[in-house]
Amino acid sequence: MNKPIRPPINAQQVADRAGVSRSAVSRTFTEGASVSESTRAKVLLAAADLGYHVNHLARGLTSQQSGIVCLLIGEIATPYQSALLDVVTRRLQAMGKVVMVLNTAGQAEATEAALRQTLNYRADATVVVSGSPSSSLVETCVANGQRVILINRDDLLEGTQQILVDSSGAAAEALMMLRRAGCERIAVVSSTAGTPSIVAREVSLSVAAAKAGVDVQLCRFGPTGYATGAETARQLFASAARPDGVFCVTDLLALGFMDAARKEFGRRVPEDLCVIGFDDIPQAGWAAYELTTFRQPLDSMADHIATILEGGCLVEGPINLPAQTVWRRSVRP
């Protein structure tokens, strides 16, 4: 037989144990409130004996700040997203924030429903790291006093802060690497996801190629992932348009592409085929791949999020962060 769940200890029980008023308990646990040292000592001793914890959620409903920061994130299981989640949540928790993670994988409606939940819980801020909530919904959050931080989105909405990882510089460098390695038939391996960050990488390399007078082939055969990278390799190497240099807009695409190219078509990397990725997920450094890629500055992104939340004001214009080149062995020197 299941035992009934005991209700949490409340402030009145602490007051009764300490022999003080309930307001004295409230003042003891309110920063900056006036309470005598003797009363504080009695309240803290009673709270420790009873196992009392302040209900910050209830307190937040009557104050200006709840201390809650929502993270809207999709495809949490992917290496890049899980790494970003790890870095940002640890940084926010170190600030004393309560992090609410909302998984937005699936349809756009899921993202919008999740964003509405942030209003229901009176979140102080929402960090959108995936999905595409409508502009009107973001504006509703801003109108309700929320700070909204958009990661790698290509639109700057009034009252929001935008943090971008520079794609143009990375794309130009990727093209230079491939051309310097002697690659003549270059392909861009992308996906059908159409997210702002994916599109930005596609466009940036295409623009860099156009400036250099180089033709590139853009390929989109499915969602952003390992299987799509492998399928893209099958499609390309089964046709006459066989590349000798490839820029993949994510590392997962690159790993799938490399495996299929090597195991199914006998291509050697980097002797026959040079491959560059983007993200620098842990698997990119494995001995089976040694993928040359671009590292997203996760620590800097987390630091800027924290600075925005601590400062209480927005930085004018987008915050642009460079991607760091990580040289390994998938490109000929």
Disulfide bonds with the S-S distance in Angstrom:
none
